[in-house]
Amino acid sequence: MAKTILLVDDSAFMRTMLRDIFTKEGYQVVGESETGEDGLEKYMQLRPSLVTMDVVMLGEGGIKAVKDIIAHDPNAKLLMVSAMGQQGHVIEAIKAGAKGFIVKPFKPENVVAEVRRILG
């Protein structure tokens, strides 16, 4: 069965970049969200293998969304996507249950390596 991914990022450009990277590697992007709140709802519906989660978004930020998803599913696999200078947020997200992070701007091979590490 194909590994499924949910993209949560308020930037359509970033979601498109990630979708392209994942589909080229054989992953199936099953959903996209612009907010943490919608990301939680889509996670509950879709139960993807992995969620990429932007740290800073409008409304509920990525860290709160990570906490909410982990509260519903302690085994959820979340990969944080952060801009340079957001290391404090990344540490908070890892403590909340995220399994790893990638820093923007990112190289496709680094994204794929991190996803493979998390999904096993």
Contacts in CASP RR format, 6 or more apart in sequence:
PFRMAT RR
TARGET T0000
AUTHOR 0000-0000-0000
METHOD contacts of the structure
MODEL  1
MAKTILLVDDSAFMRTMLRDIFTKEGYQVVGESETGEDGLEKYMQLRPSL
VTMDVVMLGEGGIKAVKDIIAHDPNAKLLMVSAMGQQGHVIEAIKAGAKG
FIVKPFKPENVVAEVRRILG
2 26 0 8 1.000
2 27 0 8 1.000
2 28 0 8 1.000
3 26 0 8 1.000
3 27 0 8 1.000
3 28 0 8 1.000
3 49 0 8 1.000
3 50 0 8 1.000
3 119 0 8 1.000
4 27 0 8 1.000
4 28 0 8 1.000
4 29 0 8 1.000
4 30 0 8 1.000
4 46 0 8 1.000
4 48 0 8 1.000
4 49 0 8 1.000
4 50 0 8 1.000
5 22 0 8 1.000
5 27 0 8 1.000
5 28 0 8 1.000
5 29 0 8 1.000
5 30 0 8 1.000
5 31 0 8 1.000
5 48 0 8 1.000
5 49 0 8 1.000
5 50 0 8 1.000
5 51 0 8 1.000
5 52 0 8 1.000
5 115 0 8 1.000
6 29 0 8 1.000
6 30 0 8 1.000
6 31 0 8 1.000
6 32 0 8 1.000
6 33 0 8 1.000
6 39 0 8 1.000
6 42 0 8 1.000
6 43 0 8 1.000
6 46 0 8 1.000
6 48 0 8 1.000
6 50 0 8 1.000
6 51 0 8 1.000
6 52 0 8 1.000
7 15 0 8 1.000
7 18 0 8 1.000
7 19 0 8 1.000
7 29 0 8 1.000
7 31 0 8 1.000
7 32 0 8 1.000
7 33 0 8 1.000
7 51 0 8 1.000
7 52 0 8 1.000
8 32 0 8 1.000
8 33 0 8 1.000
8 34 0 8 1.000
8 35 0 8 1.000
8 36 0 8 1.000
8 38 0 8 1.000
8 39 0 8 1.000
8 42 0 8 1.000
8 51 0 8 1.000
8 52 0 8 1.000
8 53 0 8 1.000
8 54 0 8 1.000
8 57 0 8 1.000
8 62 0 8 1.000
8 65 0 8 1.000
9 15 0 8 1.000
9 18 0 8 1.000
9 32 0 8 1.000
9 33 0 8 1.000
9 34 0 8 1.000
9 52 0 8 1.000
9 53 0 8 1.000
9 54 0 8 1.000
9 57 0 8 1.000
9 81 0 8 1.000
10 34 0 8 1.000
10 35 0 8 1.000
10 54 0 8 1.000
10 57 0 8 1.000
10 58 0 8 1.000
11 54 0 8 1.000
12 34 0 8 1.000
14 54 0 8 1.000
14 81 0 8 1.000
14 104 0 8 1.000
15 32 0 8 1.000
18 29 0 8 1.000
18 52 0 8 1.000
18 81 0 8 1.000
18 111 0 8 1.000
19 29 0 8 1.000
19 32 0 8 1.000
21 108 0 8 1.000
21 111 0 8 1.000
21 112 0 8 1.000
22 28 0 8 1.000
22 29 0 8 1.000
22 115 0 8 1.000
23 29 0 8 1.000
24 108 0 8 1.000
25 112 0 8 1.000
25 115 0 8 1.000
27 115 0 8 1.000
30 46 0 8 1.000
30 48 0 8 1.000
31 42 0 8 1.000
31 46 0 8 1.000
31 48 0 8 1.000
32 42 0 8 1.000
33 39 0 8 1.000
33 41 0 8 1.000
33 42 0 8 1.000
34 57 0 8 1.000
34 58 0 8 1.000
35 57 0 8 1.000
35 58 0 8 1.000
35 59 0 8 1.000
35 60 0 8 1.000
35 61 0 8 1.000
36 53 0 8 1.000
36 57 0 8 1.000
36 59 0 8 1.000
36 60 0 8 1.000
36 61 0 8 1.000
36 62 0 8 1.000
36 64 0 8 1.000
36 65 0 8 1.000
36 68 0 8 1.000
37 59 0 8 1.000
37 60 0 8 1.000
37 65 0 8 1.000
39 51 0 8 1.000
39 65 0 8 1.000
39 69 0 8 1.000
40 65 0 8 1.000
40 68 0 8 1.000
40 69 0 8 1.000
40 72 0 8 1.000
43 51 0 8 1.000
43 69 0 8 1.000
43 72 0 8 1.000
43 73 0 8 1.000
43 76 0 8 1.000
44 72 0 8 1.000
47 73 0 8 1.000
49 77 0 8 1.000
49 119 0 8 1.000
50 77 0 8 1.000
50 78 0 8 1.000
50 79 0 8 1.000
50 115 0 8 1.000
50 118 0 8 1.000
50 119 0 8 1.000
51 69 0 8 1.000
51 76 0 8 1.000
51 77 0 8 1.000
51 78 0 8 1.000
51 79 0 8 1.000
52 78 0 8 1.000
52 79 0 8 1.000
52 80 0 8 1.000
52 81 0 8 1.000
53 62 0 8 1.000
53 65 0 8 1.000
53 66 0 8 1.000
53 78 0 8 1.000
53 79 0 8 1.000
53 80 0 8 1.000
53 81 0 8 1.000
53 93 0 8 1.000
53 98 0 8 1.000
54 61 0 8 1.000
54 62 0 8 1.000
54 80 0 8 1.000
54 81 0 8 1.000
54 82 0 8 1.000
55 61 0 8 1.000
55 62 0 8 1.000
55 63 0 8 1.000
55 80 0 8 1.000
55 81 0 8 1.000
55 82 0 8 1.000
55 83 0 8 1.000
55 86 0 8 1.000
55 89 0 8 1.000
55 90 0 8 1.000
55 93 0 8 1.000
56 62 0 8 1.000
56 82 0 8 1.000
56 83 0 8 1.000
56 86 0 8 1.000
56 89 0 8 1.000
60 68 0 8 1.000
62 80 0 8 1.000
62 93 0 8 1.000
63 89 0 8 1.000
63 92 0 8 1.000
63 93 0 8 1.000
63 96 0 8 1.000
66 78 0 8 1.000
66 80 0 8 1.000
66 93 0 8 1.000
66 96 0 8 1.000
66 97 0 8 1.000
66 98 0 8 1.000
67 96 0 8 1.000
67 97 0 8 1.000
69 76 0 8 1.000
69 78 0 8 1.000
70 76 0 8 1.000
70 78 0 8 1.000
70 96 0 8 1.000
70 97 0 8 1.000
77 99 0 8 1.000
77 118 0 8 1.000
77 119 0 8 1.000
78 93 0 8 1.000
78 97 0 8 1.000
78 98 0 8 1.000
78 99 0 8 1.000
78 100 0 8 1.000
79 98 0 8 1.000
79 99 0 8 1.000
79 100 0 8 1.000
79 101 0 8 1.000
79 102 0 8 1.000
79 114 0 8 1.000
79 115 0 8 1.000
79 118 0 8 1.000
80 89 0 8 1.000
80 90 0 8 1.000
80 93 0 8 1.000
80 94 0 8 1.000
80 98 0 8 1.000
80 100 0 8 1.000
80 101 0 8 1.000
80 102 0 8 1.000
81 101 0 8 1.000
81 102 0 8 1.000
81 104 0 8 1.000
81 106 0 8 1.000
82 89 0 8 1.000
82 90 0 8 1.000
82 101 0 8 1.000
82 102 0 8 1.000
82 103 0 8 1.000
82 104 0 8 1.000
83 103 0 8 1.000
83 104 0 8 1.000
84 103 0 8 1.000
84 104 0 8 1.000
90 98 0 8 1.000
90 101 0 8 1.000
93 101 0 8 1.000
94 100 0 8 1.000
94 101 0 8 1.000
99 118 0 8 1.000
100 114 0 8 1.000
100 118 0 8 1.000
101 114 0 8 1.000
102 110 0 8 1.000
102 111 0 8 1.000
102 114 0 8 1.000
END
